Amino acid sequence: MFLTKINPDRVAPAIPFVMDMITRKFLNRADAGRVLARLLAEMELDRPLIYALPRGGVPVGVEVAKRLGAPLDLLLVRKIGAPRNPEVALGALVEGADEQIVINEDVRRASGADDAYIARAVADQRAELERRKALYLGNRARPDPSGRTVVVVDDGLATGATMKAALIGLKRSGPARIVVALPVAPKSALQDIYDQADDIICVHPVTAFLGVGAFYRDFHQLSDDETVTLLNSVKTASSQEAPSIHKRQVAIPPLGLIGDLAVPKSPRGIILFAHGSGSSRRSPRNTYVAEKFNDEGFATLLFDLLTPEEGKDRRNVFDIPLLADRVIEASMWITSEPDLEDLPLGVFGASTGAAAALVAAAELRGRVGAVVSRGGRPDLAMEFLPQVQGATLLVVGGRDTEVIELNKQALAALRCEKKLAIVPGAGHLFEESGTLDVVIDHAADWFRTHLRATPLEIPAPVAKPEPETAVSPLRAAAEPLPAIDDPGFAEAFDRFGSKRVVLLGEASHGTSEFYRARAAITRRLIEDHGFSIVAVEADWPDAASVDHHIRQKPYEAMQDTPFARFPTWMWRNEEFAAFTRFLKQHNHARPMDERVAFYGLDLYNMNASIAEILAYLDRVDEQAAAVARSRFACLAPWSSDPAAYGRAALTPQFTVCEKAVTQILIDLLKRKLEYAAKDGDQFFDATQNARLVANAERYYRVMYYGSHLSWNLRDQHMFQTLKQILDHAGPDKKAVVWAHNSHIGDARQTDMGRSRGELNIGQLCREEYGEDAALIGFGTASGTVAAASEWDSPMEVKTIRPPLPGSVEAICHAVDLERFLWDLKKDQPAAFRDLIAQPRLERFIGVIYRPETERASHYSYADLSRQYDAFVWFDRTKALTPLPTLTKKEEDETYPFGL
């Protein structure tokens, strides 16, 4: 798709790689600039300076400058025509920080142009250049390209003559590196400028060239006013803004260790600090280093490795396994955060913290991309060093002779990419003037080199369309919906009554309208279309308590209160309780085999599932129950903190419980005929609990190695559970699924699948059931939502921020209807299809909502037209009404809610 020539070391140029396929047209020059900007961002250019060739190159340059956070300048070029034949280029006048005159000596000799002619021609063109310079740039300061990486952009190349002259002139200013970035160009023109640039990127290099404009939908000639406005929208060399860094205090589970998180805009990775003896997260040296890393574009997390009580015991400062545990727990927390989970992870350790960092890196394996030890004691982690995979830099002061020898021994034990850097004149603490800055330079360079994210295929942001060209087709396709309590609301969904599976989403886990709408639609599907299964994003044993309640089946209550785990409000809320009252009433007069069943698809409540399995076996086979207890004993030490089991499973000496818990499921299935004959439903419940335990055991083991692995395991479990439910119920049974949009929308049509390799239950249902599955998403623009700020924190009622321009939510809000339905499977006009099929940012609010970092934490690109079969819109919504979590003593016939 693009041509690239990389030659940073000034070796013999590589032969460019080209493709001649046009995969898409650019919407306009800004769209082309965003495409180039993403490619350039992946090159991690050092101190970039953007030059645009006016006027067409300015919209392209603006997008590149914004993405790279770089200043934008103009490269003004005027052609010098040959005597008596001005169409022939004799040379060019290049205006930049310094004026350059480029003459083609072959044309000069052939045309007979003398010095006097050239002087007159230059004077004529200089006047025009000065006019344009004054118009476009005014009196703004001009950046000096010497020693910098300069990126030269235009909206396309035709012959390449102007660009070649510009590059020759620019070279004389002494830049360290020249990168040419173009949306489109003929291959012949690219070859002509090949020797003038260190790197060339071209999105569409073609042989059959039909003109630059053929690659754009909008290629209007820019006016001077447009050009000036665009130039004023980005920073200049003299008005560089300080990078925007979002800071917040966090609590690292399970002990609530306090940390200070700093996240710059578009971070290139995150660096976790493991401080040494006698230090803390507030150490001036640590905070100084972290701020420098922030300036380099890295997020940082400084946290206290010990609780205040543990800190009183000096021995804990040297307890390397304990400190390593805390580093691993912090890395796990990072993986759970939406705005951090995909960032490459580095660890910066000092003194004993360096040993802890290396032990953690050994156990986390490929999750840690790089480790830097500052004046550290890596020798204290000697037995773990051969297992470290992340590239490791050991930095030691030149006067710290004893520690130098210990680091040399550790260096020899490491099997990964490694390096020992000695800072001359520095002692153990690097307190000498300038020595800590040398450490920072070494570390920043190491992290820049080794913390490289997997390139993401990010769709270009969609330019906000003009109101009349966008809103009209969007509004025409929108089917207005009455209030949720109006029977007409649910009737609008009769079109999905013939499906085998209808999946109903939600844009948050805390919005009243989403719960009430799903309840109304589900009630309609049950009463008028024969649906008899409701399966939700909840744990199997907790949902089983609801199932027994609504079907009025004899049932021994759970040992623990259902839905008492964080986030309690997700299912303990008035809206859901009202729905269960309907289900119970609906089932009351019906035979047991005709009653609506309620199931949970999720896998978190492993302990409750174990208890249910043992209770079942106690009833049907006491000997099997005794065997199961002995096997489950493997997990007993981790019952209060299953995540700690995953942490312990990292250590080579630890015996994982996978075989034991899997064998319980195998044993149950071997006795299927015998057990099912006693009570088929109870046997099915027991086997599903056994599957949950087996998958949860795997889930807690893989969660340390990356969010996509644990996500995929979880959604595969949810899909397999749904499939088992349908198979158990029979081929004529139909199910409604309640889950978040991120689970029920087809992951293949979002960044989840395209960039992160994630799948979800919506995708798997489409693959299994095809047209017999309907995926229905929900969205909102504003209002309030019930959510927490951190995991395990109290629920808050938060105000939803206005949608980002051009997002799914923004275009839905522009339709200006209180409620509506888009049927995305319906034959809609092309104008609507074109607008809705463009990749747009879509908002996903889970149980945690951080409005202050909403773009990074809650938006992801998606193709709405293929992600869902229908989309339901509520322009303004309110937070759901939570119910208290009651104790078992307070629960009676109204179990599981105690209302």
Phi, psi and omega in degrees: 000331179222153177269137177220136176231114183249122180215056186293335183266008179058035173275182180302132185301142174283156177286127183298152174257127183230152172230147187250021185258127173272110182269339181193159170263147175284144176296317180194187182294324178297320178299316178298321178297322180292323177297312179297321182300320180294320179294319180291324180299325180291342180278348178050058184292143181272122177046060184289147174230125186262128173246128176248141173271116184284160355268333186298332182281348185293311177301325177294313182296325180299315181294320179295314181298319180296316183293321183272353183064036186246155175289153180243132176227170179255147172246095184273128184229134174234130181286142173255113182280156180284154178302136177064359179211071189295344179288338178277129184280110173281327181181198181206152173254120183251119180256122176216218174300323174231142179287138178229140177247124181246124181240133174274105187295330178295315179293324180299314181293318183291327184269346181076020180292125179260180183297323181296318179297316181296320180297317180294316182296319179296319180297319179297314182288330179296323179298317179291322178296318180296323177298312181293321179299315180294322182291313187276321190251342181058228181252023181293148180292144180260133179288150178267118183282350185298131179076004183250166170273117180254138179244119182257123183234153172211172180278355178161171182235137176254287179262333181090357185294315181295315180298319181297317179296318180298319182291320179298316178295319181295323180303327183290346179275357173079036175292153179287331185202139178243125177242127175256128181233121186226141174289323185206147176191150171289147182298326181296321179292325178294322178295327181293329181260006188303318184281352185264355183230152175278327181220141176230129174236126178224123183291318181235084172274123190231159175266308178275094188263123182252012182107151182299318184299339181294345183261008182232144170282322178240111181229044182290155179285125181289140174275166176298321180297317177300318182297315180296317179299317179297316181297325181285350183274353181236164184288151175253178182298331183263000182230043178293126178275147175296141181300139179283121181236122178268128182240140174207154176268138185232165176238122184271118179286161005270354186265356181071032178299132185280136179224156176248114182256132176233125184233110175285168178295134180050061182296145180270352179172177177232138182245122180263127183266133173239096186282164185262195184297139177072013183240175178205179180293340180267006179304129180305322179294316180295316181293325177296314179297316181299318179297323178294321177295322176300318178298332179276000177096010180262139167285152180225148174228111173255127181217159178280122182283343181235149172288162177305321180292318179295326181295340179288338180263107184302333181297332181294334179297334182252010179274087187299314178302321179296313180296322179295322176304318183292323177296319179294318178299321178293321179295324177294320178298318178303316181297335182273351184270126185304323183273358183239340194300330183264002181282139173300142187251129171238156179235132179245113184241147178231142177055231180293336177297331177294320177296317178298320179299320181287323175297315179298318180297322178297319183282328179277350176052235188291352179294329180265118183276331183202148177231137173235128177252123178253112180054036189272174176244068179296341179297337179286352177244026191307316184291341180267345189300321179297341182268354180290128179257330181291140179304131190238128177247126177253117181248126184226145177288143183296336180267358182267065192300319181295317181289331176302314181297319179295323178290327177296321177296317179294320179302320180294331182279338181289141179249357180272182170297133190210162179198143173248122179244126180251125182267112182301138175077003183262144173267195186295324184262359179056046180271348181291150184306125174083347186288325179293326177295326176296318177301315181299318179298314178300312185293315181299318178296321180295314180292321178300321183287321192253346176260084182243122179287151171297127182304132180261139175273087185266123177298152178292136175301145183273128177295139182292119184286162175295144187308311186288330180282341183254311190291323184302305179293329178293318181289324180296327181277345183280128175264109181301141180246140175285183178300153184302323182285347177285131179305333180296336179298305183290330179300332180298344183256011175300334181299341180259008185294339181271356183288156174279323181226127174244118181257121181252123185266195175193143179273353174207164176266013186219035184244124183301314184300323180295317179294315183292323178293316179296322178297316180295316180295316181296318178301316178298316181295326178289310188284327187248347185230008171078017176290139184226009180228130171240120181237130189232166178283071179215164182287145184304308184294325178293316179295329179299328178294324175293317181301313180295326179293312185283333178267356178056049178262145175303134188202134174272122186302151177300150177296323178252156180297131178296148176054036180263353178277156174300135359266113186299327185290345184297323177238341174268077178217158185298323182297316180287322178301320178298323179294319179293329176296321175297314182300317180296317179295317179300319184282339194308311186266009184257153175298156184304319184284356177251002182280147177290132180258153183232128185227155173254141184257348191271176192231011188287323190276068183297320183297317179295323178295319177300316180298320180293320178298312182295320178297320178295311182295327175301328182280325189252336185199092184297325180294317177295325178297319179296319178296317180297320178300318181295325180285319179291344180301335177302326183266352186304318181297344185251014187299325182277345182211079182303329179298329178294331175298316178298321177297314181295328182293348177290331186286139184299329184280349187280136176266113181287160186264008187304311184297318183296312184287328177293323180297328177297316178297317179300316180299318179299315183293327177296329182262019187306310184298317182293312184287317184296332179296332180283320177190102185298321181292319179295321177296317178300317178299317181295318180293324178292322175297322179293321176296320179300313181298316181298316180286326178294321178301317178293318182303312183290338177281325185271347186297340180282346188258006177138143187294327185292329179293312181291323178300311183296320179298318181296313182288328174296321177298316180298318180293314180298324177296315177301316181296319178297321179298312181294319178297321180292323184285326181120159187293342182267000183271148182233147188235146169251133180247132172251120176200169182294152177309322182295339178266322188265341174283145183297114184298334181295341182259018180225172174300333180306309182275321187285327187248329187249000178069027181263150174239176177205177185294328178297312177301314183293326176293319177297319180293326183275316189251352177057230182291352179275005176241139177239127182251115186239114180268163180228151179208165178209158180259322189204180180118215180234162181213145174272120182198167177252165176270332179219161177297137181070011176269163181296152175291141175232155170265113186247150177274130180281132180289154175300150182297152174289144180304137177081355181285169174305315182295324181293316181288328176293319178298324181293338177298333173065044172237143182294319178215141174201167178235130167258119174270104187277353175265348181286151177288102184254158178301153182300325181298319177293315181301317181298319182288318187279340182275349180289135177300126182227157173292136178233140185268133177234112176252122180263221177278346175247134177227124179238089181302329184291338177235040191299319183300314182283325189273333193227000179246143176211150181286144179205153172259097187301325186295334180250345180289321182234165170268337176205157181224129183252131186241132169238116188293322179225132184229171179228161181292147176291170182256108183286155175249153179291152173271112186265160176277164182301327183295334183272352185264134179224238184289347179268007175309137017262004187258341180065037182271000000 
